[in-house]
Amino acid sequence: MYLTNADTELLTLRSVADDLSDVGIELRGLSVSAGNWKEAANSASLICVRLLGGKDAFLEGLEYLAALTNARRIPLVCFSGESIPDPELALFSNVASGIVTQGFEYLVRGGTANYANFVRFVSDTCLLGGYGFQTPQEVPDVGIFKPIEQDGSAPRVAVIFYRAHLISGNTVFVESLAREMAAQGISVYPVFCYSLRSGYGERSPVYKTVKEIAPDVIVTTVLAGGSMDSQGQTWDVSEMKEFGVPIVQAIVSSSDRESWQKRSSGLVPLDVTMQVAIPEFDGRVITVPFSFKEVVDSDSGFGSDISAYRADPERTSRVTQVVARLARLRHKANYDKKVAIVISAYPTKRSRLGNAVGLDTPASVIALLHRLQNSGYRIDRIPESGDALMEELMDTFNYDVPTLSVSQVQKAQLTLSAPEYAAEFEKFGEEIKGGLKRAWGEPPGSVYLDGSNFVFPGISLGNVFITIQPPRGFGENPIAIYHSPDLAPTHHYMAFYRMLDIKYDADAIIHVGKHGTLEWLPGKSLGLSENCYPDQALGAIPLIYPFVVNDPGEGTQAKRRAHAVIIDHMVPPLTRADTYDELSKLESLLDTHARYAGMDPSKLPGLREAIWEVLVDAQIARELRLGERPDFEDAEFDVLVSEIDGYLCEIKDAQIRGGLHILGEILDGQAELDMIAALTRIGSGADPSLRQLVAAELGIDLKAGHTRQIDQVEEEVQRVVGIAQASGFDLQCLKKLPKPYRKAIEEVCVNLVPRLRATPRELEAVLEALDGKYIASGPSGAPSRGMAHVLPTGRNFYSIDPKALPSTQSWVVGQKLAEAMVERYFSEEGSYPSSVGIVVWGTAAMRTAGDDISQTLALIGVMPVWDMQTGRVTGCELISRGELGRPRVDVTLRISGFFRDAFPHVVTFLSQAFELASHSPEADNPLAKDASSPRIFGPKPGSYGSGILPLIEARNWRSNEDLAKVYLTWSGYSYTSKSFGRYDPESMMARFKGIQVASKNQDNREHDIFDSDDYMQDHGGMIAAVRHLSGSEPKSYFGDSADPGRPKVKSLAQEAAKVVRSRVINPKWIEAMKHHGYKGAFEMAATVDYLFGYDATANIVEDWMYEKVTQAYVADASVRKFFEQSNPGALTSIAERLLEASQRGLWNASEESLDAIRSAMLEAEGWEEIR
């Protein structure tokens, strides 16, 4: 009997068992986890044990076997499962040490021949069987296994798999992949190896073998080859990157195919980590699972069911198609390549084409076109500007209406006939065909058809086609918003991508900016099948995706569900908000007050009145709840001055976007100075914060400093960085600087500035991806949060080891967020909260390594436990009531669809933590009252979002009840360790009804709550749902951990007012948007939409905010002129949304504002007619 905890050994032993039986040796192989091993041991003549993990992996079993074999007087031989002997294990053997030593040589070399001879050897030496045996044979560490070569012009592909599969005879899946590749015209070279990792200062053994193959693409089925640097900031990719070719991860699933097909998550958590998340660190292109672990032999005579990897033909073909298309890029001349540039369009308005967070999409496309033309791509003409490009695109059609005019049809550049689509439709998985028919009828449906032809917008510039991604489908079926979060995309949507593939024959698609809708279509979370919409729509076309570097989550979604190669790009330029208009006047009055307080107190009453008048006119008095008009002769008013100064300082010192990023563009002048100042506010790794150094040198406390003092710090930072900039950031500048600043400025000169000025690499990387080259990987995150190591951009970013979440650093931040929340509530209510709701996003979890999770754990009084060597979370432990110092707080989580997909094991971990806390015996434990209830809710498995945005865009709602019902419908799926994604609206409604605080955290200032729809959808939706269910307004909190050293919690209303004053109506931001033409106007229209949406859901927008927005965006003549020149539709959109706010009773609008809005709508309509 052979007992092991390695399945590959059982497979090897089964491969030789029949031959051994022929010579009289009956071999039984069992796993240590098998329930019948003791029964088999009692009938065995000789027992061999081999264990991974040493004696502790099977200690009780070893002790049992030792006693049994001594009692029965039969041999027991024990071996290490590693490649080196284990003396402790060997001590359990009862045979001569020489037998153990020599027997181990057979096992460590591996292979069927050596295992057969091992059995013969122990039978002869221990039982005197006389069967005969040969000495151990060497099996190479690395080699080529059954290559299939084509003619010399064929693409060459190396397929890397583990040597363990070779020596166990588990190679059927590799051979199946090789045969499919050969059938598609590829020369394929399967390469076996121990690992891609190398020893210190050495090349991995596989390097030389792959180099001799000279592949066009490398396909791996093994784990990542790189490792993290000593500071844990960047990943050192193995030398495989030196080949300069795409590295494709072909997923080998550890589960069987049937289970995978049934699972909405697709892959099990172990495969998510080992087959996807960690390989992403190597910069690999993630494909689909093509091989599954199946039972291939259930021979009871051998003793164990035998599992081996077997390939799924359809998924094997998909992997091969992806590989072949990547290889094609390397063999085709640039002039002959056809490229489709796709821009997003949601919502589908003329004013909102080219959605891309933080990116000037039109200008970036123009820059890309010039770069393509210079690299030999056939481009016959280039529009003169981004605005000209957008005007030309809008003149085709842009999905703003569901029907097409004759002129629009005539301008359509590409079509796909109904028969062509029908042929593609038949190739879709059965579930997709059924879903499309149920939602949209028999193909081709009725959306965007001209007769029986699908038509598509766009402009052809030669071999480059610029086009607009079609609508997702809710606009065409608004009723589905209320009941179908997993609504199928339209036939037209599917036809669009099939057209790009089979009709346009695109060699690659470039999707410009975060983000499109393709990767968010229904289907498995990871490890897609033929019944997943993204897979069937995109097919195998290479997808190149410029994506903002601070959003690892949503970029990762495209990598995992659409085999995208990410090209990360810089965040928008950051600047300081400063003051303007009434805020400038208030600042001046406060300065005067400070002077007269010591010089001429007699003038203070008049100053107090002047200050008060500004506070009232600017609505600041209302915002700060200052009460009735005070007595200006009373010196008590001066107590308020400090509070007002702190308020003003927070607005003035706020970081806002100073524009939009353009692919490949380098900042210079003041924009560069502002960006450096922003990125050095917080220390990065071991590098100190320049702002803190300056403040210390000036003797200013940043936490308690007044506006004028913080201004002094900022002015000194600008002066110091300006000296360095004037010198060309030459280190000689250090001589001109005070010693305390030199270390920080040296870091700026040596590292930060070269990284900032490397942005041209973004366009170079797009070109390299089109050439079929490897794109270097790099970390992702928010540079302004002390993460300058994520620069330079132009890399295929990776995210985080999911097993390391939450990290020890995030635990520190999360505890502070939890206590700040509790303290705020206590200060307002005089008691502790008993139940809070928190919105948790996957991308924020990746950026922060789990701040939201840590906050949740801290609130319920549970602490993570880490393996301090690996940094991975191994469990959790209860924090005692005494140590906690307050009652536990019950928490309900609303997780995003991406969080569900990326961190399924964290859902399990949180469920365990909730259970642990709920059984804590203290009398004031609120979790104990509802111990068995699920506390984690999210969208339906395979779907994403909360439904609020399409509902608001469709204007298909009447009241808070409608918004709440959609949110509850889309989010009413519970996630626990026992039931993952169960439709459970009753539990969700019961939990939400009791929520006292609805909270959302923001971890950086590179964006804000009014420049993304996600905040108003998920957080606003939660507030609306709680209000509807409870009948009362919950407290709405906003957690700010942009500076992880000083997390804060404020009311959402406070944050809304801050964002409106610091950015939304700030002339500095508006002027910056004017410089970006069409996309700048787009950003202004989007801001109004998101402000309106947050108000519709959370009731946080005051009348004065609407009035100020109307004055700044609609009534201002210079801004109107800007809209007229660059994007007339943006003014129409803004005016319509403001009018809707008034009509719905969200805003008690002044007649002056309403007149301005109506006037703007008429004027914009005239502009459109002229254009």
N, C-alpha and C positions, 0 to 999 in steps of 0.2 A: 504494500500500500504506500502511495506517495501522497503526502498531505502538504498543501501549499496555500498561500494567500494571494497568489498571482495567477490570474486567469490564463495568461499566455503560456504558462507552464503546463496547465491542463490540456491546452490545445496541442502543444508539442507532444506530450505523453500520449494523447489519443492518436496522434498521427503514427506512432510506432507500436501501439498496443497490439494491433492485429498481427504484425510481423513477429512480435515477441511470443504471442500466443501460439504461432506456428511451430516454435521451437520448444514450447512447453512452459513458458513463463506467463502466468496470469497476472496482469498488471491492473490495479485499480487506482484511479486518481481522484482525489477529493479536495474540495476547498475546506479550509478551517471553519467556514461559516455554514457548511452543510450540516444538516441535522442528523445525518446517519454515520458520521465518521467514527463514533465510538463502536457502533455495531460492526463496521468494517474492520476496525482495529482488533476486535476480539477474534476475528477469523483469519487475520493476516499471518504470514510466516515471517515477514520482515517489514519493518516500518521505517520509511524515510520522511523527514520533515524539513521543509525549506521555508524560511520566513523573511519577508521584508519587515523591517522595524524591530528586529531583535527579539529576545525572549519575552519582553513585555507585551508583544503583540499577541501572544498566545500562552501566557504563563500557566494558567490553570490547566490548559490542555497538555502542555509539556509535562507538568507534574503528574497528571493522570497517566500519560503514556509511559513515563519513566516507571511508575509503579506497576502498570500492566505488563510491560515487557520484562521487567525483572521477575514478576510472578509467573509469567508464561515461559520465561527463559528464551525469548526471541530477540533478535537484533533490533536496536533502535539507532538510527544514524541521523544526526541533525546538522543542518547547514544554514549559512547566512544567505539571505536573498539578495544581498548586495554583491559587488565585485571583489570584496575583500573578506577574509575569514572572520568569524565572530567566535572568539574563544568561549564566551559565556554560553552561547547556544551549543557549541561542540561538547561542553561538559555534560549535557543531558544524554549524549551518546553512550552506548554501552559496548562499543566495539573498539578495536585498536585505533589509536590516533592516526596511524598511517592510512587506514581505510578512509577516514574522514577527510584527510588532506588530499589524497589522490582522487577520491570521488568528487570533491569540490572542483577539481580542475576540469572535469567533464561539464559540470553545470555552468561554471562561469564562462566557458567558451561558447556554450549554447549550440543550438541547431539539432535537427532530428537525429543525425548520425551520432552525435555525442551523447544525446539523451538515451538512445538505444544502447550504446555501449556502456553508459553508466549503469543501466539496469542489469545488463549482463555482468558488469564488474562487481556490483554489490551482491548479486546472486551467487557468483563464483566465490568471492572472498568471504562472505558472511554465511552462506548456506552450502558452499561447496557444490554448486550446481553443475559445473563443468561445461557451461555453454560457450565459453570462449569470448574474448573481448579484445578490441583494439585500443591503443593508447589515444588520449584526447587529441582531436584534430583542431587546428586553428581555423577560425572563421574571421575573415577580415572585418575590421571595425567599420570600414567604408568601402562601398563598391557599387558597380552598376549592375542592375538586375533586369535581365530580359529586355534590352532596348529594342525598339522598333524604328528603323530608319527609313526615311523616304528619299526622294531625289534631293540634290544639293540645294535647290531653291526653297525647299519646305522650311517653315518655321521650326526652330529647335526649342524643345521644352524639357527642363529637368524637373522631375517629380521626386520630392524628397520624402522618405518615410522612415520609420524607426527600424533599426536592425533587429529589435525584439520581434517584429512581425515576420521578418525573414527567418529567424532561427526557430520560430514557433510554427512556421508553415502558414501564417496568417497573411497571405499575399494576394488572395483572390481579388480583393477590392482594388489593389494597386494595378493588377493585371487588367481588370475591367476598365479602369480609367485610361490605362495606356492604349488598350484596343480602341476605345472610343476616340481618343486623340488621333490615333493613326487613321481611323476611318474618316476623320475630318481633315486629313492631309498634313498632320503634324509629325515630325520626327521626335519621338519621345524617349527619354532616358531616365527610367526610375533609378534613384540613388538611395541606398540604405545607409544609415549612420546612427551612432549613439545619440548625437545631439548636434545642434548648430553652434553651441557655445564652445569657446576655446579657453585654454588655460592662459594665465597671465603672460602677456608678451608673446603668445603663440597664435598661429592660425589654427582654426578648427580643421580636423582631418578632412572634412567634406569639401573644404574650399578648393583644394587642388583638383579634385575630381570634377566639380562643377565648372571650374575654369576651363578644363580641357573640353568640356561639352560645348562651351561658348553659347549658352542658351539665349533665346529672345525673351523668354519668360521663365521664371522659377515658380513652380507650384509646390507648396509645402503642406504636409499633413501633420507637422510636428509643432512643438511649442516655440515660443519666442526665442530668438538667439541672443538678444542683447541683455543688458543689465542696467540698473539705475546707478547714477554716479554717487560718490560718497556723501554728497549733500542732499541726496534725494530729490533733486530738482529736474534733471534731464536724463534721458535714456541714452545709453551708449549702444547703438545698434551694432550687431555683429558685422563681420567683414562681408557678409552677403550683399550689403548695399554697394560694395565696390564694383559689382558686375554692372550696375547702372541700368538694370532691367526691372520691370514690374515683378513684385513678389506677391503671389496670389495665395490666399489661405483657402484651401479646399477642406471643408469641415468634415471631420470624422466623428460622428455622433456616438456617445457612449450608451445611448438607448436604442431600442429596436425601432424599426421603421413605423410599425403600426402605432406605437405610443406617440411617436413624433407627429404623425398625421393627426392624431386626435387632440394633441396639446395645442391650445391657442398660443401659448408662450413659445412653442417650437422647441427650443433647446432647454435642457435642464440647467440649473444654476452652475453646476460644475463646468459644463461645456461653454456657457456664457463667459466664464472667467478664462478657462484654459484654451479654448478654441477660437475665442473672438477678442475679448478685452485685452488680454496680454499680448497676443500677436499683433494687435493694432499698434503697440508701442514700436514694433519693427517697421511700421509703415506699409503693412501688407494690405492688399485689396481683398476685402472680405466677400466671399461668394456664399454658397449655400451648402448644406449638408448633402453629401453624395453617397456616404457610406454609413451603415448602421450595424449595430451589434446584434446579431441574430443567433438563436440557438440552431446550430447546424448538425448536432448529434445528441440524441437523448438515449444512447445505449446504456441501459441499466447495468449491463455486465461490467462496464468500465467504472461505474460508480458516480459519474457526474454528467450533467448536461454540458455540452461543449458549445461555447459561444465564439463566433468569429465575425469579422467585418465582411459585410456583403454590400455591393454597390447597388444603388437604385438607378436603373438605366436612364430615366428621364432627367433626374438631377445630375447624373454624371454627364449627360449631354449638355446641360446648362453650364456646368463648370467649364467644360471644354469649349463651348461657344464663347464664353467670356475670355478665356485664355487666347483663343484664336483671334478674336477682335483686337485684343491688346497687341498681339504679335503683328497683326496687319499694319498697325501704326508704324512699326519699325521698318516695314518693307515697302511702304508707299511713299512716293515723292510728295513733298508738301504741296506742290502746284496741283496735284491730282486729288488731294484729300478734300473731302466735303465735311464742313463743320456746321452744326446747328447751334446757334446761340439763343438760349431760351431765357426769357425774363418772366418773372411772376406777375400776376395781376389779380390780387384779391385785396379788398373787394373789387369787383369788376366794374371800374369806372374809368372814363377817359382820363381823369385827373390822377389816377392811382396806378398807372402802369409802371412796371419795374420795381416792385417792392423788394427792398434789400436793406436790412437793418444796418444803419451807419454808413451806407455806401451810396455815393452818387452813381447810380446805375448807368444812366445815359453816358455820362462822361467816361466812365470806366469801360463801357463798350467801345466808345470811340478810341480810347487809348489801346484797347486790345486789338481793334481792327488795324490800327497803324502798325502795331507790333507784328501781327500776322502777315501783313503785306510786306513788311521788311524782311520777313523770314521765308518769303517765296510762295506764300499762299496766293491763289488766284482771287484777287479782290479788284473788281473793275472800278469801283468808286467808293469813297467814304464820305458820309454826310459831314458837313462842315462843323457841326457842333452837336452836343447832346440834345439841345432843344430841337435842332433840325431833324435829328434822328427820330425823336418822339413824335414830332408833327407828321413825319412821313409814315410812321407806324400807325398813328391814329387815323390817317387817311385811308388805310385799308379797312379793318374793323377791329374792335377791341373788346367784344363781348359785353358792352354796356347795355345792350338790348338783346333779347332772346331771338329776335328775327333779323333777317338780313335783307338789305335793300338790293336792287339790281346793280347799283354802282359798286356796292361792297363786294358782291359776288364777282363782278368783273375784275376787281382789283386783287382778288385772292390769288396768291402766288402758287399755292399747292393744293391739290385735292386728293381724295381717295375715294374710289368708286365703291358702291355698295357691294358688288361681287368681290372686290379686292378685300374689303373689310370682312365679308362673310368667310372668306378663306382663312383669315387670321383668327376670326372668332371661333372657328371650329378647333383651332389649336389650343384654345384656353382650357384650363381645368374645368371640370364639370360644375364645381361650386361657383366659379366665376360666371360661367354661362348662365346658370340659374339666377344668380344675383342680378346680373345685368337685365335679364328678361323681366324679373319681378319689378325692378325699379323703373325701367325705361322701355319695356316692351321688346318685341322681336327686333333684331338688328335690321336696319341701321338706326332704329328709333326715329326721333323727330327733331333733335337738337342740332342746329347749325347745318342744315342740309340744303342743298340746291338741287331740287329734284331727287335723284338717288346718289348724289355725290356729297361727301363731306367736304367742307371748305375750311381753310385755315388762314389766319392772317399772317402777315410778315412781309419782309422785303428781302429780295435776293440781290446780293452784291457780287455775284460771281459764284465761287464755290463756298461762300459763306451765306447762310440763311439766318436772318434775325427774326425771331417769332415770339409769340406770347403764349404762355402756358394756359390751356383752357380752364374754364371754371370747374370747380370740384363737383358741383351738381346741386347744392342746396338752393341756390338762387332759382333754378329751374323747377324745383320741387319744394317750395317753402314749407308745406305741411309736414314733410319728412323731418324737419328740424325737431318737431315735437315728439317723434317716436322712433326715429331711425338714425342713431348715432353712427351706425356702420353702413349707411347708405352707400351703394355701389356708385362709382363714378359713372358718368354718362358714356354711351357708346362713342360719342364724339371725342371724349377725353382719351379713351383707349385707342381710338383710331388715330389720334394725333401722334402718339408715340410709335404706333405701328407704321404710320406714314413716313415718319422720319427714318425708320429702319428700312422698310422694303421699297418705298417709292423714292424718297429723297436719297436713300443709300448713305446716310450720315456715317462717317468714320468715327465721329465722336460728338457728344453733346456737351456744351459748356452751359451750365446753369449759373447765372450771374447773381450771386448774393443770397443771403439768408432771408427766407427760405421758400422753397416751392411746396407744392402739395403732394407730389408723387410719393415721397418717402413716408407720408402720413396716411396713405390709403389703407383700407382694411386688409387684414391678413395676419399671419403669425408675427409675433414680436421680433423674433430673430430666427434665423434658419428657415428661410421662406420655401414654400412649396409651389407647385404648379397651380394651386388654388389661392395664391396671394396676389392681389392686384398690382403692387409695384413690380413684381417679378414678371408678370405676363404683359404688362404695359411696356416696360422698358426693354425687355428681352435681354440681349447681351451687349447692347451698345455701350462703349466706354463712356462714363459720366465723369466730367471734370467740374469741380464745384468750388469756386471762390467763396469763402465763408469767413465771417468775422471771427477773430481768434478768441474772443471772450465768451463764445457760446459752444462749449464742447459737447453739450448734450444733444442739441438739435443737429449739429454737424455729424455727430456720431450716428444719429438715426439714419442719415443719408449713406454713411459708410456701410452700415449693417443691413439696410433694407434696399439699397440701390447700388451696391458695389461701387460707391463713389470714391474718387480720389479727391480729397479735400486739398485746396490751396488756401491756407489761412491768410487773411488780410488784416491790416492794422485797424484798430478802433478809430472812430472819428477823432479829430483833434480836440483836445480838452482845453478849456480856458476858465478863468474866474468870472463869476457872474457880474461882479461890481454893482454899482448903484446907478439909477437913472430916474428922471422925472421926480415924482414925489419922494422916492427913497433918497435921492441925492439931496433934496431940500431938507428932508428929515435929518440926514447925516450932518449937514451943515449946521442945522439948529442945535443938534446935540453937541457938536464941537464948540459952538458959541456958548452953550449952557455950561460946559466944562470950564471954559475960560472965565466966565462971569461969576461962577460959583465962588471963586477965590478972589476975584478982582473987584467986582461991582455987584454984590447981591441984590441991590435995589432994582436991577433990571430983570431979575429972575421971574417975577410974576408975568411980565409981558412975554418973555421967552416961553414960559410954561404954556401960556395960552396959544402961542404960535405953534408950539409942538403939538398941543392937543388938536388944533384945527387940522394939521397935516394928518395926524393919526385918524381922525374922523373921516376926512376927505378920502384918504387912501384905504379906508375900511380896516385899518390895522387895529384900531380901538375895539372894533367888533370881534376881530379875529383873536385878539389877546384877552377878550372878555374883561375890558377895563371898567365897565360899568358906566354910571352917569357922569356928566360933566363935573369935574372936581372944582374945589376952591383954589384958585391959582395963587392966592396969598399964603396958602398952607404949604409949608415945606415938605409935607408928607408926599407931595407929588414927586419930589426928587428921588424918592425911593423907587418909583417906577422907571426912572431914567435908566438905571442899570439894566433892568429887565428889557426895556426897549432897545438899548444898545446891544444886548446879547442877541435879540431877535434880528436886528439889522445886520449884525456881524455874521450871523449864520447864513443869511441870504447873500450878502455881498461876497462871502468867502466860498460860497457853493461852487462846486465844479459843474460846469455845463459843457455841452458840445459846442465847440467853436466853429463848426462846419461839418462837412461830410468827407469821408475818405474817398479818394479816387485811386483805383488800382495802379500800383507802381509809382505813385506820386510821393515825392519827398517834401516834408515840411521845411520851411526856411523862415528866416526873419523872426518876427514876433510870435508867429504860430509855433515855431520850434521852441522858442524860449518858454512859452506857456505850457507846451507839452512836457518839456523837461521838468518844469516846476511842478506839474501835476503828478508826474511819475515818481518824483523824489519826495513827495509829501510823506510817504510811508516807506520805511526801510525795506529793502529787498534782501532776504536771506541774512547774510552776515554784514551786508552793506548798510550803513546808517542812513537815517532820514536827514536829508539836507535841511528841510524845514525845521526839524527839531534841533539840529546843530546851530542853526542861525538863531532860533529863539533862545537857546541856552546862552549863546554869546551875547545877545542883547538883554538878557535877564528877564525875558518875557515868558509867562506861563501860558502855554497855548490853550489849556483847558479853561482858564479864567480870564484870559486877555480880553480887553475891550477892542472895539472896531479899529481905533487908531493904532493900537499896539499890533494887532494882526496885520494891518496894512504895512506897518514898519517891517514886520518879518517878511511879508511877500515882496516888498520893495527891495529888501536886501538880498533875497533869493534871486530875484530878477537881475540885480546888479552883479552878483557873483557869477551867475550863469552867463550873463552878457559879456563879462570879461573873457570867459572861456570861449564863447562863441566868436568874439572879435579876433581871437588868436587862431581861429580855425580848429578849436578844441585841441590845440597842441599842449603838451604837458608843461611846456615852458610857462604857461599862464599861471601855474601853481605858485610861482615865485611872487606873483602880484597879490596873492590871496592870504588872508589870515590863516595861521596854521590849523585852527580847528576845522576849517572847511576843506583842507587839501585832500584828505582821504576820500571824501564824498565826491569832490569835483574830479579827482583822478578816476574814480569809477565811472563818472559821467563821460569823461573823455575817452577812456579806454574801452568801455563796454556799451554803455547806454546809447551814446550818439551813433557809433558805428551800426548798432542794431536798428536804431530808428531810421538811419539813412540807407538801410538795406532793402527798403520797400520795393525798389525796381525788381527785386527777386520774385515778387508776386507774379508779374507778367512773364518773367523768364520761366517760372515753374509751370505756368499754364502751357507754354510752348514745349517744354520738356515732356509734360504729360501727353501732349499731342504727338510727340515723337516716340511715344512708347518707352519712356525712360522711367527709372525709379525716382520717386519724389521723397526726399528725406523727411523723416518724421520729426516731430517736435512737440513740446508740451503746449497746453492750452490754458487759458484763464484770463483774468482781468489784470492787465498790466498796472493799472492804477492802484491795485490792492496789494502792492508790494510784490508783484509777480513779473518784474521786468525780464525774468529768465524765459518767459514765453516768447520773447523776441529773439531773433528777427522773424518776420513773417515770411510767407511763401513756402510753408512746409505743410505736410500732411499730418495735421495735429492728432494727438492721442489724448485720452482723458485720464482715467484713474484705475488702479487695481480695485475692483469692486469689493474685494474681501477686506480692504483696508478702511472701509467706511463704517462708522465715523472714525476719523483719525484722532490722535491725542490732542493735536492742535485745535481741531474743531470742538472737542469736548470743552476746552477752556472758553472758547467763544460762545458755545451753546449754553454753558452755565450762566454766563453773564447776561445773555439774552433772556434766559428764563427768569433770572432774578430781577432784571429790569422790568419785565412784563408784570411780575407779581407785585413789585414795589409800586409801579404806576397804578395798578388796579387798587391796591390797598390805600394809596394816597387819595384816590377818587371816591372810594366806597367805604373805607374804614373796615374792610374785611378782605379775606383772601378769596380769589376766584376758585370755584370748584370745577368748572368745565370750560375749556377753551378749544377753539378750532384753529388748525394751522394748515395753510396751503404749502405743499411740498413739491418742488420741481426737481426733475432729474438733472437738468443742466446746472442748477445752483448747487446740487449735491456734488456734482463733479468739480465745479469751480472751488468749492469751499471744503471739500472732503467731508461734508456732512454736518454743517452747522445746524440745519433745521432738525436733523435727527437727534443731534446732541441736545438741542433745546428741549425737544420732546422728552427725552430720557431724564433730563434734569428736572423738568416739571413733575414728572411722575415719581421721581426719586429712585432712579435705577442708573447704575454706572456701567459702562462697557468694560470688558476685560480684554486686554490685548496680549498677544504673543510679542514680547518686547524685541525678539530677534527679527521677526518678519514684519512687525507692525500691523498684522492682521487681527481682526476682532475674533475672539474665541468664545465669548459668552458675555454674560452680564451678572451683576450682583446688586442686591438691594441696599440702598442707602437707608440707614436707620432714621426713624422719626426725629430722634434727638440730634443726629448729625445734620439732618436736613434743616432743622430750625423753623419749620413751618409745615402746614398740612400739605399732603400731596395734591397735585392738580390733575384732574382727569383731562385727557386730550383726545380729540377726534381729528384724524388726518384726512385731508383730501389730496391724494397723490395724482400726479400727472400720468398720462399713458406712458411717457418715456421712462419715468421713474419705475413704474411697474415692470417695464421691459428690461431695464438695465440693472435693477437691483432687486430681483425676486427674493434673494436670500436675506436682504435687509427687511423686507416685509415679514418674513418668518422670524427674524431676530426681534423686530419690534413687537410682534404678536407675543413672543415669549416674555419680553420685558413687561408688556401690559399685564400678562397673566401673573407674573411675579409680583408686580406692584399691587394688583387687585387682591392678592391674598395676604398682604401685610396687615397685621391684626389691629392696628390702632383704630380708635373709635371715630376719628375724624377723617378717615380715608374715603374719599368720594368714589374711588374706583371699585371699592368693595360692594357698593350698591348695585353695580351693573357688571359684575365680574365676567359673565359669559358673553357679553355683547361684543360684536366686532367693532373695532375703532378705526379701521383704515378703509377708505372708500375711494373709488376712482372710476374712470370710464370702462366701458365694456371691453373684455379681452379682445385685442385686435383692432380696437378703435381708439380715437384720440380726441381731445378737446372737451369743452363743456357746453357747447351749443349756443352760448350767448352771442358770439359775434355774428353768425349767420342769421340769428333771429333779429338782432338789431339792424343789420344791413337790409334784411327783407322788410323791416318795419312792420313785421307781422306779429305785433304784441300790443296789448292794451294796458296792462297793469303789472305791478310787481309780482302778482300771482303767476302770470304767464312766464316771466323770466325765471322765477323760482321753479316752476314745474319743469321747464326745459333743463335747468341745471340739475335737478333731482333725477330726471330721466336719464340724462347722459352720465351722471356720476353715481347712480344707485347700485353699484356693484361692490360687494365687500371682499376684502382680501385679508386672509388669515393664513396661519401655517397649516390649517386643516382644509381650508376651502379657498381656492385662489380664483377670484372673479365670479362669485355667485351673485345672481340678481337678487338684491336684498333691500328693496326700497323702504320697507317698514322699519328695518333696523337703522337705516340712514336717517330717516325722518325722526325717529325717536331720539337718536343721538343729537341731531342738529337742533331739535327743539330746545334742548337744554344748554346749548352753547351760550356762554356769557360774553366771550371775547372772540372775535374773528380776526386772525392775524396773518400777515404775510411779511416775510423778511426780504430785504434787498441787500446784496452783498457788495455792490460796487456802484460808482457814480458815473459810469460810462453810458448809462441809460437812466430813464426815470419812469414813473408810473404812467405818464401821459405820452410816451413814445413807443408803446407796445400794447397790443390788444390783450396780451396774456394776463396782465394784472387785473384789468377790469372784468375779464371773463371768469378767471378762477377765484380771485379774492372778492370781486364785486358780486359774482354769482353766489359765493358762500354767504355773504351778508344778506343778499336778497332772500335766499332760502331760509336762513335763520329767522329773518323778520317775518316771512310768510308763515312759518311753522309755529313760532312762539308768540306772534302777535305784538312783539315789541322790538325796539331797535337794539341790536347787540352793540357792544363797544367794538369799534374798528381800530385795530392797532397796526402800526407799521414799524417793523424792526429794521434798524439800519446798522449793518456791520461792515460798511465800506472801509472803515478803519477797524480791523479786527481787534486792535488793542483797546478800543473804546466803543463797544456796541451801545446803541441807544434804542429805546422804544418810545414812540410818540403816537399820538392819535393820527389816523389816516387823514382826517380833516386838516391837521397841521401840515402834514406832508403835502397834501394837495395845494394848500395855499403857498407853501414854500416853492413848489415846482412852478406854479403859475407865475409867481413874482420873479423867481430866479431865471427861468427860461422862457416860458410860454409867451409872456408879453414883454420880454426883455428886448429892447431895440438891438442890443448886441447880437443876440441870437437871430433875430429877424433879418438883420443886415447880412449875417453869415449865410442864411438860407438864400437870400437874393443872389449871392455869388454862385449858387448851384442851379439856377434856372428852374427848369421843369421839376427836378427832383426836390429842390428846396421848397417849391410851392406844394408839392406832394406831401412833404413832411409837415407843413403847416396845416394842411387839410386833415392829415392823419391825426395830428395832435388834437384837433377839435373833435374828431370822431371818438377818440379814446377818452377825452374829457367828458364828452356827452355820455358814453357808455358807462363810465365809472359812476356818473351821477345817476343814471337810470337804475343802476343796481345798488349803489351804496349811499346815495343821497349826500354827497360830499362837496358838491360844487355850489358855492354861494352865488347869489345874484350878481354881486360885484365882479365876480370872475367872468361871467358871461358878458357883462357890460364892458369890462376891460378888453376882453378878446375881440368883441365887436369893434371897439374903437381902434385897436391895433391892427386887425386883419381886414376889416371891411370898410371902415369909415376913413382910414388913412389914405390920402390920395396917392402917395408914392408907392404904397404897398399895392393898391389897386392897379397902378400902372405896371408894376412888376408882374402881377397875375396876367394882365392883358398880353404882355410880351411873351411870357414863358408858359403859362398854363391856365387859360381862362376857366377850364373846368374845375380847377381847385377852388376858385372863388365861388363858383356855383355850389360846389359841394359844401363849403363852409357855411354859406348863407342858408342853404336848405337845412343843414343840421342845426344851426342856431334857431331857425324858425321852428323846427320840430321841437326843440327844447322849450320854446315858448308855448307852442300849441299843446304840448303834453303837460304843462303846468310845472315843469322843472325849473323854469325861470320866469320870474315876474318882470318881463322886459319893459324898459322905458320906451315911450313912443319914438324918441330920438333914435334909439337903437333899431327899432322895428323899421322905421323909415329908411335908415341906412342899409338894412338888409334887403328890403324890397328893391331899393334903388340898385344895389349891387347885382341882384339877380337879373333885373332887366338889362343892365349894362353888359353883364357877362353873356347874356343871351345874344345880344347884338354882336359882341366880339366873335362868338362862335359862328354866327351867320356869315360874317365877313370872311372868316378863315375858310 
